[in-house]
Amino acid sequence: MQQLKEEIMNYGIVLPGDVLKVDSFLNHQINPKLSAEIGKEFVRRFSEKKITKVLTIESSGIAPGLMTALELDVQLVFARKKKSLTMNSDVYSASVYSYTKNETNEITVSKNFIDADDHLLVIDDFLANGEAAIGLAKIVEQAGATVAGIGIVIEKSFQPGRDKLIEAGYDVESLARIASLKDGQVKFVEEMTFA
Ligand code: 5GP
């Protein structure tokens, strides 16, 4: 997705530890027009799939997840990282290790919001080791529901997440695929071009 790649090239900051900071348009300040285009692109890429809900994780998955849900005209559910006081014990949960924060969160979703006949499109902002996406997929499976696909805004293709998800049988679509962040430079995976 060209517009997203340009935003990454113009505003992305490479931090030590192969972390890309995109606080100015995705993770802190949010660019609404770009988010709307991200939603449309996910819908285009998963157009063959039956999707009844979008599932993401707070907080950075909410903007792209919401725009995708709006485009599909379905509900968005986001997994919480901290159990809310009003949430009773009737939850699906999975443990997710955060690469950037070096902490493990027990993520939870109320059982009220996923039914066994749901087909959920899982959306997240980044894919690195696949922990967050696998945690979300586990929650879908606990509900007896179906993962329709996994949509990622920025994939760090040099880390093992994508292969893990493909191996587990999921359809993965990433809007920007980064081959390397070496020497502070963002290099994208070459896209195949057809003459
Ligand atoms: P994974 O669970 O695939 O290891 O990592 C994905 C999660 O970690 C995302 O939800 C995202 O919040 C965070 N993350 C991983 N790598 C990066 C990165 O390079 N930059 C930012 N901003 N977040 C990242």
Boltz pocket constraint, residues with backbone or C-beta under 6 A from the ligand:
constraints:
  - pocket:
      binder: B
      contacts: [[A, 18], [A, 19], [A, 20], [A, 21], [A, 22], [A, 27], [A, 60], [A, 97], [A, 98], [A, 99], [A, 100], [A, 124], [A, 125], [A, 126], [A, 127], [A, 128], [A, 129], [A, 130], [A, 131], [A, 132], [A, 133], [A, 156], [A, 161]]
      max_distance: 6.0
